[in-house]
Amino acid sequence: MTYAEVYKESLDNPESFWAKAAQKVHWYNEWDKVLDSTDEHYRWFVGGCMNTCYNALDLHVHNGRGDQLALIYDSPVTDTKKKYTYKKLRDRVAKVAGILSNKGVIKGDRVIIYMPMIPEAVIAMLACARIGAIHSVVFGGFASHELAARIEDAKPRVVMTASCGIEVSNIIEYKPILDEAIKKSTHKPTTCIVWQRPQFKASMLPWRDVDWEEEEEKTRPVDPVPVLATDPLYILYTSGTTGSPKGVIRSNGGHSVAMKWSMDNIYNAKPGDVFFTASDVGWVVGHSYIVYAPLMNGCTTIVYEGKPVRTPNPSAFWRIIDEYKVNVLFSAPTAFRAIRKEDPKASWLKQFTLESLRAIFVAGERCDSDTLKWIMKITKKPVIDNWWQTETGWAIAANPLGLEEQVVKPGSPTKPMPGFNLKVLDEETGKELGAGKKGALCLKLPLPPASLMGIWENDERYRRGYLDKFPGYYVTGDMGYIDKDGYVFVLGRIDGIINVAGHRLSTGEMEEIIAKHPDVAECAVIGVNDALKGEIPMGFIVLKDGIERDHRGIVDGTVALVRQEIGAVASFKVATVVSALPKTKSGKILRKTLKEIADGVNVNIPATIEDKSVLDICKEAINALGYPKTGEE
């Protein structure tokens, strides 16, 4: 079947479409009803009984694949490499699940996992899934305040952590952060299970803390616990959330079905393939494509504790691809921009072969055309952009390599995936817009399997945030358009659309144009308050390494490019060169924070920020541009 036929079938007959896809998942009991759409939660495979961990590990062992590699751990920051077969990984997970059971964790209990990128993070997630506990992974770089908010909200019985994480060469002590978070939270977990790393030994509280390794040695393994398809698998708090955290709930059954479908049809990954997702298990990409999808599909997944650069150099990804014969690479565009900045001519790539690599996938933020073309040029591999969210759990729009590869249009994540009935709505009226018209990107309900079941213990927030604005639709919060060929173009968040003298303009579109300048490594554009025009764009430009030309000339060149492609209406005249852009630890540029500085309002520095000193550099640059404006001006 063609993509068009499959997509149409998924919208016209969603129940039969997903029932067929679900045949690839192991069920103890099949469902009574494929889809329950009696309310806004849209439950999939109601009455079905299964276990996610069984599908990820035991099933392969039982089918004779126990000796195949399941997980490769590569840590340049500790100079450590380890390999786990499916049987070895299953055995460790079964024992860690036993530890949790011994500590009183039962089906439906929550377990917070606060870990660096080590095999034990994956083992902890799968151990929770094995006994029907709901895990909530908190990114290992979060400070105590953010961790406390998640403990307060999820109310875990147990916290699983490590003694430390390693950021390039700095040791980050996790245990003091966890102790402080528990002090701040009114909810107190009964037990903390601590993996002691050789780089740093954490001090333990005898009434609460237990040594993970010692417990694992003496614990008996436990079997998977059957759970309902509609039981929650995990809660994941959206990154960069301000105020109280927003816990996205994912179900067991629908998630497994969508993960399997996506591996076969989007990523074209077969059992035995090596799948390298360069992300972190603290983010949704890590949940879906480091842990669950590759293992469910019988692939070998790589857990990488390092950076695309500086651990030790810009060849990190190329080395891993060559060393482990990687077939599919999945990362964020920001990683490739970092590589390009340090090695614009890809000189480091020359000592490695990418022969095994079939495709590179990028997601997590908009991939500008220039970056996409650069990756294709240096690797000579297909580069596939896809667009999705923590809330959806997998790609809303992608290029389905395993189904029918579509022609790539740079700047587009290609076409909507099955089950995602994507529409462009007028932001004011909610009326559906035609091809090429910019508006709010929304998904007509029901959402497909693996999409969020709701917000943890906050149905009102779920409805208010996603469903109320346009009844019958889920609001993605992104602006964009669908062209006459059905290709999706995401222009940025709705708050990334600025109003310049009555003209609605996309800062994302301006970034796309600026990125074409030969000296530009990456850039960000924000809208700042302007007394005359309401808002005007302000640009922040990071140059490629080794560029020594006059900065003024480069800025003038980018201004001319924007004027040439959008016109004088863009009013793009204010820009500055900076050494780096402020980002979250997951690689998202802190555009909202830059806007707050430029507008002179109270700045809330997100706990997710990668490097606060970069924000100070940008603040100085904003001041040098004459912002924030004073009242007299």
Number of C-alpha atoms within 10 A of each C-alpha: 8 10 20 11 9 17 20 15 16 19 17 12 11 21 19 14 18 23 18 11 14 22 11 15 22 19 21 12 13 18 20 11 14 21 20 16 12 8 8 19 18 20 27 30 26 20 16 20 21 26 25 30 28 24 23 28 28 22 19 23 18 11 8 11 19 19 13 19 21 27 26 20 18 21 19 18 20 14 8 10 12 12 16 19 19 26 21 19 21 26 18 20 28 26 22 29 31 25 23 24 19 13 15 13 22 17 18 17 18 25 29 28 28 26 28 25 23 19 21 21 24 22 21 25 29 29 28 34 28 29 27 29 29 28 28 27 26 24 24 24 24 20 16 21 17 22 26 23 20 25 28 20 19 24 18 24 22 25 25 24 26 28 24 25 25 19 15 16 13 10 14 17 17 24 20 15 19 24 15 15 22 21 13 17 19 14 17 17 19 14 20 27 22 26 21 17 12 9 12 15 15 17 12 16 11 7 9 12 17 17 15 19 13 10 17 18 12 11 17 15 18 18 15 21 18 20 26 21 27 21 22 24 28 27 26 27 27 17 21 18 14 13 8 12 21 23 25 23 25 28 25 28 31 24 28 28 25 25 23 22 22 24 22 18 18 23 24 20 24 16 17 18 20 27 29 27 26 24 26 25 28 26 20 24 24 20 21 22 26 26 23 24 28 29 26 25 25 24 23 27 26 26 28 26 25 24 22 21 20 17 17 13 14 24 21 20 24 19 17 18 22 17 12 15 18 24 23 20 22 22 21 22 23 23 20 22 22 19 25 21 22 19 19 18 12 18 11 17 18 11 10 14 15 20 13 15 20 17 20 21 20 25 21 22 20 24 26 22 16 22 22 20 15 18 20 16 13 14 18 14 15 18 23 27 30 27 23 19 17 22 21 21 22 24 22 25 24 28 28 23 20 16 17 16 16 15 9 15 14 18 22 26 26 27 26 24 24 24 26 24 20 21 22 24 25 15 16 10 8 16 13 15 16 15 14 17 15 23 26 25 28 26 22 18 19 23 22 27 29 24 27 26 25 24 22 21 14 11 14 11 15 21 17 10 15 17 19 15 15 17 13 14 23 22 19 21 14 17 24 25 24 25 15 10 10 13 24 28 24 26 26 18 17 17 15 20 22 22 18 22 15 11 13 13 21 27 24 24 20 26 23 24 22 29 22 17 17 13 22 21 25 26 23 23 25 27 26 21 22 14 10 9 13 14 19 22 23 23 24 25 26 19 21 20 15 11 10 9 9 8 15 11 10 20 22 14 16 26 22 17 19 22 18 11 12 16 12 13 14 23 18 22 18 17 22 21 18 18 13 19 23 23 21 18 20 22 19 21 19 20 18 16 20 26 20 18 20 25 19 15 11 9 14 11 16 18 20 21 21 18 14 14 11 16 21 12 15 22 17 13 18 23 13 11 15 12 17 19 15 9 6 4 5
